[in-house]
Amino acid sequence: MRFAIPIVVFLLLVVVFSFGLFNDPRELPSPFLGEQAPAFEVESLTEPGRMVGSADYTGKMALVNVWATWCGGCRQEHPFLLQLARSGAIQIYGINWRDNREEALRWLKQLGDPYEFSAFDADGRVGIDWGVYGAPETFLISPEGIVLHKHLGPLDAATWQEDFIPLIEAGAPSS
Amino acid sequence: MRKLVACVLLVTLASPALAIDTDKAFDDPQLQARYEHIIEEVRCLKCQNQSIKDSNAFLAGDLRREIRRMLAEGKTDDEIYDFLVARYGEFALYRPRMSGKTLVLWIAPILLLLAGGFVLVNILRRRMAMPIDGDAAAEE
């Protein structure tokens, strides 16, 4: 009986710490979840002079993918994005974040272009408006323009199946 | 020996002198002071244990640029913090503001201190009530 309280306290700490241990501190909850996604309009990467932005995908379910050629995770997820775009499951819109135009164009030419457009966010303003802090980041946007889900890091088939498909089918925010 | 000590001191004391954001942003000293204060309060989201003042990640540079722009536009400090919290969440600020979401952060230390004090008082009371065996044995 004497040890009841210390043991309970110890077990509580174990629960708290194991919760902390399996949480990725780099994964921050997006304040936009369930909120209106930020609007943007910037120059297209592939067609200089043409403005592209959030107006192009309003009214349909869209995937907004923040990518850059300097980002290793982007290269990793690229084949899956191509496959996803080819399957016709969803339209993918790119935000080319803080990148070099020539290198970005070469990337799309060599690896393939899964994007309906890539917005050329050279100075990172759109990235800041979207609360982007580490590419790749992928946002699922509802036809009404609500952020349904945000995925940090490379996207793959398993994550897509688990986190995105149910939301696309239900059309509701993920938390 | 003295040389060795001097070397150690040189190496250990020299590192804090590394500065990232050395350019003066504003001519107005008041604005400059506010700028320097704000960038110390904002976390670099990319390199989470540095402020954007200490970080040379490009995201920190971009955020410093946005903060300079907002200061130049005459935004208040609170408006600037609101801008950051709306995009990156309360985590972006080293001193999260008191709100429903962060309340537990603010009151947990007080509660823990009270709990500790309670345990301490209990133990001391019990000790005072105990017969002093050691002294009694020594007297015999």
Interface residues (C-beta under 8 A of the other chain):
Chain A: P25 R26 L28 P29 S30 P31 R98 D123 G124 R125 G127 I128 D129 W130 G131 Y133 G134
Chain B: L45 K46 Q48 F58 L59 D62 L63 E66 V85 A86 R87 Y88 G89 F91
